[in-house]
Amino acid sequence: MSQATSEQVRLACEQLLTDGRDVTFTAVATASGISRATCYRDREIRAVIDTYRARDGELLTLTRLADRIDQLNASLEALAAKVRRQEEELRTLKRAAVPERTPHQAAD
């Protein structure tokens, strides 16, 4: 791989990260003007792309992890509210199903 090609790939990866896009072989090939097959076959190009993908993945994983935790907290709160409503409904149904005993019936 020539120095110019290496620089093209690095610039393409940096631009993808700057734009907030995922670093994929297809995206790098499109952004750099190098064929996808070359990106996969050339070990040096592949190493450069994999380095940026790993870096990108770590950053996105942390961000996605925080987002996922927020989503799970919201889901958990919604589920807890639903469980509370269902428990109340069960208590109401149980009270309605058991006839109240009068003091006279209790003596029998």
N, C-alpha and C positions, 0 to 999 in steps of 0.2 A: 504494500500500500504506500502510495507516495505521501509526502508531507502535506500536499495540497488536499488530497482526498481525506486524509485524517482530520485536517482542519475543517473541511466541509462537514464531516460527520459530527465533530464536536460542536460546531456552530449550530447545526440543525438540532442537536440534542438540547443545547442551551436555550435555543429559541422555543422549543416545545415546552420546556420547563417554565420559561418566562411567560408563555401564553397560558400556562395552567393545563396543558394537554399531557396525556400519557405518552411516555417515551416507548414507542413500539417500533418494530422493524419497518412496518409499512409506513408509519408517520415519518420516520427518519429518512427512508428512501425517497418519499415524496418531497420532503423539505430540502434534502441535499442534492436531489437530481441523480442519485446513484440507484441502480436497480436493486430491487428487493433481494433477488437471488445473490447479487454480489455482497449485499449486507450480511446475508446468512453464510455465504461460503467463505469470505475472506476472514481469516481468524483475527486479524488485527482490528478490522472494522467491527466484527462481532464483539470483541472484547471491549471496545470503546462503548458500543451501544449497551452491552450488559452492565457496564460500570454505571452508566447514567440510569439505566432501568432500576438497578439496585438502589441507587441514591433516591430516585424518584419514588420507588416503592416504600422506602423507609419513611420519607416525608409524608407520603399519602397515607401510609398505614397509621401513623400517629394522628393525623387529621381525621381520617376515617374512623379510627378507634374512638376519638372524642365525640364525633358525630353519632357513632353507633351507641355509645354509652348514653348520650342524651335521648336518642330514640328509644332505647330500652327502658330508661327511667320513665319516659312518658307512657310507654306501653304498660309498664308495671303499675303506674298510678291508675290508668284506665281499667286495668284488670282488677285491681283492688277495689275500685269503686263498683265495678260490676258484681264482684263477689259479695260486697256489702249489701247491694240491692237484692241479690238472689237470696242471701241469708234472711233478710227482712221479709221477703216474699214467702220463704219457707216457714218462718215463725207465724206469719199471718195465716197461711194455709193450715198449719197444725192447730192453731187456735180455733179456726173455723170447723175443722174436722172433728174435734173432740167436743161433744156436747157438754155444756156446763151442768154440773150436778147441783141440785138444790140441797139444802141441809137435810130435808126429809129423806131424799134418796141416799144420802151418805150414811144414814143410820141403818139402812137395810142391810 
